[in-house]
Amino acid sequence: MHFITKFFQLKEHGTNIKKEFFAACTTFVAMLYIIPVGADILSLAGMPKAPLITSISLITALATLLTGLWANVPVAMSLGMGLNTFFTFGLVQGMGLSWQQSLGAVFISGLFFLLISFTKLRMWILKSIPKDMRIALCCGLGAFITTIGLKSIGIIQIQGNNLLLNNLLEPQILISIFGIFLLLFFHSLKLNASFILSIIILSIIGWVFGYQKIPETIISTPASIKPIFMELEIPSILTLAMIPAIISLLITDLFDSLGTLSGIGIKANLFQNMEKEDKKLEKTLQVDAFATTMGPVFGLSTTTAFLESAAGVNAGGRTGLCAVFIAFLFLLTLFLLPVFLAIPSFAIYPTLVVVGALMFLEIKQINFSDIPIGVASFFTIIFMPLTTSITIGFAAGFIIYVFLNIVQRKWERLNLGTFVLLAISVIPFLIPSL
């Protein structure tokens, strides 16, 4: 016990083993939904669902354990919801890549992220893209995720060139709509377990009415990850056409992580100098980047810091011991395969709708009175759901941002990094496949 107290500096952080454990339980319950949701989304890319469930549990446990031991922060790592969606609907279904090629793209973006995390390149990128544009990226991703959720539920449909309201009287659609309102109700009550609680309730409804077969057992041995392990394909994606997609993965992961860590840090008094040297921040980003490179090896999309870690921080988590406890709790989920496989899709997609809406709320931080910022943010946000591409959204917004700053002669906003990113942003519009 003395070693644990000393290693994690519990006294210095005003905490103890009991507090860290209960904080870990809070975060675990709050983010448990990522296993069924992540597996369901990635399975739409053509990947087998059972191995995905095992891999998600493993990578979440391993990455979170490393965060606790290396960075000593109460931050959990798992599959990023937005990047998960981009992987399936942007890279695979949008660009026509195989899931093996998409894993390769994630791996390469992870290597660049790792490089940035150990060098001064992080500062260079941060200074090249204004804070408002980073927020617009988050909002656009939220709109993108919500659109995918609404289409997957069946609330909206595509007819010809139009996006229309569907027939809402179908039983499974009605259950999903009920799930959206249920989630909003739980979130308004600030329940940490709102997402997983909603999934459980909707699953029970599905089982009772026979829309999905109830699991015959609860515990079983984990499914083998062999069908997706080390299946990433790299040589075929080393092309000019893939540069914007890889850059989009990199930038989205970096900003997603920085935004998440900033929110968690305010509560836990960590990461207060996001654009200056901060050892804990640097170490956490290093783990994030390493986990992103490991994810594709396990057959998964981008891994990132999880915002639900804030639930554990609110419950008193202050050190890496909290993360270590979270990691061991996720290892236990390896044996719950029958339960996760029995969760119906209409219990999954309300989560996307609400997560996207919550991400979009960050729009309040964008300064729309500034013409270059406001117009560029608008196009960043609107292009993502309309084109089903984070790449196009970011590229369109950044081009307009630079153009308007040149027109208004705001030279202080432009630097070498800005023009490098501008050149990269032009590529998607020159290559139709993007």
N, C-alpha and C positions, 0 to 999 in steps of 0.2 A: 504493500500500500504506500509506503514511504517513497519507493522508487517512482510509482505512478504520479504521486503528488508533486515530486520534484521534476520529473521528465516533462509533464504538461504544465508546470508552473501554476498549479491550481490556486495556491494561496495568493500569488501575485495578481491573479485575475479575479479574486474574490468569489471563488466557487469551490465545489467539492465533488467527490465521486457520485454521490446521490443526485445532486442537481444535474450533473452532466448526463447521467443515465436517463432521468425522466425527460430532459430536453431532447435527448436522442430519440426516445419513444415518440415524442411529439412530431419531430421532423419525419421520422419513419412513416407514421400514419398519414401525415400530410402529403407525402410524395409516393406512397405505395402504388398509386394509380398509374405511374409511368410504366409498370410492367405490362399490364393488359393493354394500355393505350399504345405504348411504343411498339409492342409486338404486332398489334392489329394494323397499325399504319405501315410498318415495314413489310408485313406479309402481302400488302397490296402491290409491292414492288416485285412480287414473285418469289419471295423467300419463305421457307417452311416456318410455321408459327411456333411449334414446340421448341426447336432449337433456339429461336429468338428469345423466348421466355427465359431459358436457361442462361443465355449470353447476357441479357439485360441484368439479371440478378447478379451474375458474376462480375461484370464490368462496373456496376454500381458499387458493389462491395469493395472491389480492388481499388478503384479510383478514390473512393471516399476514405478507405483505410490509409492510402498514401497521403491524402490531404491532411488527415489527422496527425500522422507520424512526421511528415516532412514540413508542413506549414504550421502545424499546431493551431488550427482555426476550426470553428464549429460549422464547417461548410461541407455539404454533401454534393457528390458529383453523380450525374446520370445522363441519359439521352436528352438533348435539348428538344423541346416540343416543336419549335419552329423549324429547326434544322432537320428534324425527323420528317416533317411534312415536306420540306424542300427536297429531301432525298428522294421520296417516293413520287411526289407530284411534279416536282421541278426537273430533277435529273433523269429519273427513269421514265415517267409518263410524259413529261414535257419535252425533254431533249432526246428521248429515245435511247438512252444508254441502258445497258444491262445493269443489273444490281451489282454484278462483280466490278464493272467499270466505275460505277458510282462509289463503291467502297474504295477503289483506287484514288478517286478524286478527293475523298474525305481524308485518306491517308496522307496525300501530298499536302493538302491544306494544313493538316496537323503538323507535318514536318516544318512548314514555314512558320506556323504558330510557335512551335518549339524554339525555332531560331530567334523569333522576335522576343520571346519570353526571356531569353538569356542574353539579349543584346539591347542596344539603344534604339532599335528599329521601332519598338512599341511607341516611344515618344514621338518619333518621326511621323508615324501613321496618325497618332492622336492629334498632332498639331496640324496635319494636312486636312482633316475632316472636322468641321465645326461640331460642337456639342449638339446643336439643334438637328443637324443632319443625322447624327447617331440616334437621336430620339425618334426621328422620322423613320429610320430603319426599323426600330422596334415597333412603331405603330403600324407600318406597312406590313410587317410580319404578322402582327395581330389580325389585321384585316384579311390577310392571306389565309391564316389558320381558320378564322371564322367562316370564310367562304367555303373552304374545303369541308368543314364540319356541316354546314347547311346543305351542301350538295350531297354529302355522304348520307345524311339523314333522309334526304328526299324532300326537304322543305322547299328548295328551289331546284329547277331543272333547266336544261338547255334545250330550246326548240328553235331550230334554224340558227339564226344569228342572235337570238334573244335569250336573256336569262329571266325565267318566269317563275311565278309561284306555282307549286305543284298542288295536287289534291292532298289536303291535309287530314282527310278522314280515314286514311289507312291506319289500322291499329298500331303497327310498329312506329309509324311517324308520330302518332299521338303520344305514344309512350316516351319517345325521344323529346318531344316538345314539353311534356310533363317534367322530364329530366332537366331540361334547361331552366325552367322555373324553379324546380327543386334546388338546383345548384345555386341559383341567384339568391334564393331564400337562405340557404345555408351560409353562403358567403356574406350576406348582409348581417347574419348573426355572428360572423367572424369565427366560425367553426374551423379548426385546423384540419379536421378530417373530412371537409366538405366534399372533395372530389371522390375519394374512395367510398365514402358513405353513399353518395349518389349512385355510383356504379353498383354497389351491393343491392340497394333498393330496386333499381331498374332490372338488375339480373334476376332477383327474386320474382319480380312481376313477370318477366319473360319465362322463367321456369314454371311458375304456377299456371300460366295460360298456354303453355306448350309451345312457345316460339323458339325455345332453345332447350336442349336436353339437360336435365339436372345432373351434376357430377355424381358418379356412382361412389367415388372415394374422394377423400380430401388430401391424403398424403400418398406420395409415390416417389420413386427414384427420379432424379432429374433426367430430362431428355438429353441425348448426345448433341453436342454442337458441331460434330464432324461435317454435316452438310453445308455449313456456312463458315467454318473455321479456315482461315488462311485462303479464302477463295477470292480475295481482292485481285483485280487485274489492273496493272499499271502501264505497260508499254503502249497500249492502244489509245490511252488518253493523253499522252505526251504530245499534244498538238496545240497550235495557236488557238483553235476554236474553244479549247477547254480553259484557257487562261482566265477569262472573266468569271466562269463558274467557280473555279478554284479560289480566285480572289474574293468572290462573294461569300463562299463558305468560310474563308479565313477571317474576313472583316466582320461578318455576322457573329461568328463564334467569339472573336475578340471583344466586340462591343456588348454582346450578350453577357459575357463573363464579367466585364468591367461594370456594366449596369447592375447586374445581380450582386456583385461583391460590394458595390457602393451602397446599395440599399441595406444589405446585411450589416455592413460596417458601421453605418450611422447608429444602429441600435447597440451593437457590441463594442463600439468605440475602436473599430479597426478600419484599416484602409482609408484613412482620412486625406491622404495626399495621392489622389489617383494619377496625377500627372507628374509626380516627383518620386524619388526613391522611397520605397516602402518594402522592407524585407518580407513581411508576411504576404503582402500583395504579390510580390515577385514570385515567391515560392508557390503560392496558390495558383497563379497563372501557369507556372511551370508544370504543376501537376495536371492542370486543365489541358495543356497542350500535349503532354505525354499521354493522357487518357484518350485524347482525340486520335492519336496515332495508334493506340492499342485497340480502340473500338473496331475499326475495320478488320483488324486481325481476328477479332471474335465475331465478325460478320455484322457489325452494327454501324450506324451513322454517328454523327458528331456527338461527343460527350462534352458536357459543360457544367459549370457551377449551377446548382439548383436554387431557385428563388425560395422554394419551400423551406430552405435552411433557416429563413427568417423566423419561421414558426418555433423552431428549437431555440433560437436566440431569444425570442420573446419569453420562452419558458425558462430561461436562465443559462442556456449553453454559452460558454465563453472560450472553450479551448478545444484542442484536437481530440481530447478524450471523448467528447460528444460525437465527433465524426467516427471514431473507432467503434463506439457502441452501435452507431447507425450501420456501419459496415457489417458487423456480426448479425444484426437483425435481418439485413438483406440476404445474408447467406442462408438463413432459415427458410426464405421464400423459395429456395431451390427445390424444396420438397412439396410445394403446393401446385404442381403442374396441372392436375385435373381441374382444380378450381379456376385457374386462369384460362384454361382452354374452354371452359363452359360459359364464359362471360359473353353474352350476345353483343353484336356490333352496335345495336341501337342503344346500348348502355354506355358505349365508349364515346360516340361522337358528340353528345352534348358537352363533354369535357372540352373538346376542341373549340366549340362555339364560345363558351364562357372564358376559357383561357385567352383566346384571341381578343375578346372584348376587354378583358382586364389589361392586356398589353396595350391596347389602343388608348386607354385612359391617359397614358403618358403624354398624349398630344397636348395637354394643358401646359407643358413645359416649353413648347416651341413658340418662338417669338414671331408671330405672323404679321406683326407690324413692320418687320424688316422684309422688304420686297424680295431680295435674292433668297433669303432663308425661307420665307413663307411659301413662295411659288415652287422652289425646289423641293421643299418638304411635301407639298401637295402632290407633285408628280411622282415622288418616291413612293408615297403611300398608295396612290390610286393605281399605279402601274403594276404593283405586286399581285393583287388579286385578279386584275383584268388579264394579265399575261401569264399568270401562274408561275412567276419567276421573280425571285429575290434579285437575281442578277440584273434583269431589265429594269426593275424598280430603282435599284441603287444607281445604275448607270444613267438612266434618264434624269433623275434628280441631280446627280453630280454635274452632268453636262450643263444643265440649266443654271445651277448654282454658279459655276465658273463664268458662264456667258453673261449673266446679269451683273456679276461683280466687275467684269471687264467693262460693260456698258456704263455702269455707275462709277467706274474708275476707283474702285475700292481695292487698290493694289496691295494694301497691308494684309488682306485676306488670302493672297495668292503667294505660293512659294513653289519650289522645285517639286516637292511631294504632291502638291495640288495638280500640277501639270502631268506628272507621271500617272496619277490616278485618272486624270482626264483622258489620257491616251488609252488607258486600259478600258475606260468606260465606253469609248467609241466602238470597240471591237464587236460587242453583241449586235450592234445595228448594221455592221458590215457583213456579219455572218448569220444568215437567216435561221440556222439550226439552233441558235441560242434564243 
